[in-house]
Amino acid sequence: MGSNQSKNEALEALQQFARASAELAGERVPLLIRAREAGASWTDCGRALGLSKQACQAAYAKWKREAYELPIPDDQDPMFTA
């Protein structure tokens, strides 16, 4: 495992990746909502994310809980009515 990167450089790269991932993760729910409002099906959204329809719906519910302090319960969420 030879590398020209120092330990500190490698750790800094990991920290940058973690920050970027966290920033992008915050966009998942709004992007899914926009896609659904534009007429995309759960199958379409899942395909775009490399997931099945069911996995996309489950991921949305999980991401919604993570993104919002008081998320809308799934049975009251308009995203699940269409």
C-alpha positions as CSV (number, residue, x, y, z in Angstrom):
1,M,0.0,0.0,0.0
2,G,2.6,2.5,-1.0
3,S,1.4,6.1,-1.2
4,N,3.0,9.5,-1.6
5,Q,0.4,11.0,0.6
6,S,1.2,11.7,4.2
7,K,-1.1,10.5,6.9
8,N,-2.3,14.0,7.6
9,E,-3.1,14.6,3.9
10,A,-5.0,11.4,3.7
11,L,-7.0,12.2,6.8
12,E,-7.7,15.7,5.5
13,A,-9.0,14.2,2.2
14,L,-11.3,12.0,4.3
15,Q,-12.6,14.9,6.2
16,Q,-13.3,16.9,3.0
17,F,-15.1,13.9,1.7
18,A,-17.2,13.6,4.9
19,R,-18.1,17.3,4.7
20,A,-19.1,17.1,1.0
21,S,-21.1,14.0,1.7
22,A,-23.0,15.6,4.5
23,E,-23.8,18.7,2.4
24,L,-25.0,16.6,-0.5
25,A,-27.0,14.3,1.8
26,G,-29.1,17.4,2.9
27,E,-30.2,17.8,-0.7
28,R,-31.6,14.3,-1.2
29,V,-35.1,15.0,0.2
30,P,-35.7,18.3,-1.6
31,L,-34.4,16.7,-4.9
32,L,-36.7,13.7,-4.5
33,I,-39.6,16.0,-3.7
34,R,-38.9,18.1,-6.8
35,A,-38.7,15.0,-9.0
36,R,-42.0,13.7,-7.7
37,E,-43.7,17.0,-8.1
38,A,-42.4,17.1,-11.7
39,G,-44.2,13.8,-12.4
40,A,-41.4,11.3,-11.8
41,S,-42.6,8.0,-10.4
42,W,-41.0,6.2,-7.5
43,T,-39.6,3.8,-10.1
44,D,-38.1,6.7,-12.0
45,C,-36.6,8.2,-8.9
46,G,-35.3,4.8,-7.8
47,R,-33.7,4.1,-11.2
48,A,-32.0,7.5,-11.1
49,L,-30.5,6.7,-7.6
50,G,-29.7,3.1,-8.6
51,L,-32.4,1.7,-6.3
52,S,-35.6,-0.2,-6.7
53,K,-38.9,1.6,-6.3
54,Q,-39.4,0.1,-2.8
55,A,-35.8,0.9,-1.8
56,C,-36.2,4.5,-3.0
57,Q,-39.4,4.9,-0.9
58,A,-37.7,3.4,2.1
59,A,-34.7,5.6,1.6
60,Y,-36.9,8.7,1.3
61,A,-38.6,7.9,4.6
62,K,-35.2,7.4,6.3
63,W,-33.6,10.5,4.8
64,K,-36.7,12.5,5.7
65,R,-36.4,11.4,9.4
66,E,-32.7,12.3,9.3
67,A,-33.3,15.7,7.6
68,Y,-36.1,17.1,9.7
69,E,-36.4,17.3,13.5
70,L,-40.2,16.7,13.3
71,P,-40.8,14.9,10.0
72,I,-44.2,14.4,8.6
73,P,-45.4,10.9,9.4
74,D,-45.4,8.7,6.3
75,D,-49.2,8.2,6.4
76,Q,-49.6,12.0,6.2
77,D,-46.8,12.7,3.7
78,P,-48.1,13.8,0.3
79,M,-45.1,12.2,-1.3
80,F,-46.6,8.8,-0.6
81,T,-50.1,9.6,-1.9
82,A,-49.2,9.8,-5.6
